Amino acid sequence: MGKDYITDSVYEKTDFTLTDLPKADFEGCRFVHCSFSGLDLSGYNFTECEFDDCNLSSAKIIQTTFNDIKFRDCKLLGLHFENASEFLFTVRFENCIINLSSFYKRKMKKTVFNRCSLHEVDFTDTDLTEAAFNECDLQLAKFENSILEKADLRTSFNYSIDPSFNKLRKARFSLPGVLRLLDKYNIVIE
């Protein structure tokens, strides 16, 4: 038996850790105040869906499709986006807590992060060309062999990016944040 196909549905205040999430492909759906915490969402397909004030912390997302997805006010702790399907992977984050998550080797050109907490997020080998980090806290986020060309980090803070191990051509920074590019030299700037 194949999966169901659910379109344009709204799920509100549903705890999917207590109520079964239909094994289906979801298109144009909205999930509002829902909990998916620790759930196995492997193999699910979400297309043009919105998640508002949802908790997806520690969810298993192996080969999960996230195509044109908006996360707003969500808690996304410890998600391994590198395990999600690469096919049409496009996401947008607004006012989300994404701490301890990983985007290892993910292609995320033009991805927008607005007012997000990205503590200890792994962006190793991630393509963030033209990505926008607007007012984001990047404390201990790992940028290694990342492509940040034309990325905008002017309003973000707490990042430490080594220019010798990342591609930063035409990336945008502002003072005093740009000084964090010199962290590895352990110099004093007054």
Secondary structure, DSSP 8 states (H G I E B T S, - for coil): ---EEEES-EEES-BTTTS---SEEEES-EEES-B-TT-B-TT-EEES-EEES-B-TT-B-TT-EEESEEEES-B-TT-BGGGS--TT--EEEES-B-TT-B-TT-B-TT-EEES-B-TT-B-TT-B-TT-EEES-B-TT-B-SS-B-TT-B-TT-BS----GGGSB-TT-B--TTGGGGGGGGG-----
